[in-house]
């Protein structure tokens, strides 16, 4: 799809709006990319891109 792991963002729904969480690439292989993020609470989440 032409996306880079750096384009990926994790977002959390806070009950009123989606908020982008700080997202880092933890590891990256030819088959998988593992992301890490910090959240202030658990709720619905989405994996999105900057493009």
Secondary structure, DSSP 4 states (H G I P E B T S, - for coil): ----GGGEEEEEE-SSSEEEEPEEEEEE-SS-EEEEE--SS---EEEEE--
